[in-house]
Amino acid sequence: MLSLLLLTLLAHAQLPLPASSQPNSIFILAGQSNMSGRGGATRNNTWDGFVPPECRPNPKILRLTATLAWVPAAEPLHKDIDVYATVGVGPGMAFANSVLARDPGLGVVGLVPCAVGGTTIDQWSRGSFLYGQLVTRASAAVQGGGKIKGMLWYQGESDTASLEAAELYKGRLEKFFVDVRSDLKLPLLPIIQVALASGLGPYTEKVREAQLGLNLTNVECVDAKGLQLEPDYVHLTTQAEVQLGKMLADSFLHTEPV
């Protein structure tokens, strides 16, 4: 993870992004490990390197690096963001390839990885490092004239370990979404959240209930329950991440545009 000092420097650096490498449609990827991607990540701290066809590079898909530069997107998308974990395939590339195949009018898609494994919803609250990093990266992403079209959010496994955290989850999640929209000056930003496929504790269903019961305009929920899990019973397999990416694309394409 970037240090707070480095984040502050990057926020004021106004790093130039090549005019020839600017996305038109920008998507924020945020949350914890299943958004960052653990598909194909093995227990001996390596990634198997397998990239499904749905996740392969596309000249119309870019990724914003940790140093705020646009580069061709390739798995693992979060390799320089979720730096304390072995990162594998996530849903981002399958999502981007799917939306482009069905809506070429999106132009060049820019993905802004922000997810960090093992994080709780409280760690994403306004004023936190993760929240500041998200807003900083999203703000840098639009410097070339592109538009943020949506945010994909998959988080909550870490909040299933505590009854108190699970009971507070809905209010914290709603405030997070409202704050992000406010600070990005996008009051109707489409947000596609994922209802948990798994959890780290006994209160998974309570967190899922909060996610499925959220009622905010232009916030949709995709249910990951039933998708195949890795042997740890927490992380989605590579093929499940591909399936989730397509589900997120389906949901996004039915939201109201901003």
PEJOJO-V994843 format. One record per pair of residues at least 24 apart in sequence whose C-alpha atoms are under 6 Angstrom apart, sorted by the first residue. I is the first residue (numbers start at 1). J is the second residue. Records with the same first field share a line. If there is no record, write none. Layout:
# PEJOJO-V994843
I->J / J
This chain:
# PEJOJO-V994843
1->81 / 83
22->144
23->108 / 109 / 110 / 146
24->107 / 108 / 146
25->106 / 109 / 146 / 147 / 149
26->109 / 110 / 111 / 147 / 148 / 149
27->111 / 148 / 149 / 150 / 151
28->112 / 151
29->112 / 113 / 114 / 152
30->114 / 115 / 153
31->115 / 153 / 154 / 155
32->115 / 116 / 117 / 118 / 119 / 155
33->117
34->235
35->90 / 154
36->78 / 90 / 115
37->87 / 88 / 89 / 90
38->87 / 88 / 89
39->88 / 89 / 237 / 238
40->88 / 238
41->88
45->86
47->88
54->94
55->93 / 94
60->108
61->108 / 109 / 110
62->110
63->110 / 111
64->112
78->113
82->116
89->238
90->241
91->241 / 242 / 244 / 245
94->242 / 245
95->245 / 246 / 249
99->249
120->158 / 159
125->176
150->189 / 190 / 191
151->191
152->191 / 192 / 193
153->193
154->193 / 194
157->199 / 200
158->200
160->199 / 200 / 201 / 203 / 204
161->200 / 201
166->207
170->210
190->218 / 219
191->219
192->219 / 220 / 221
193->221
194->221 / 222 / 223
195->223 / 224
196->224
197->224 / 225
198->234
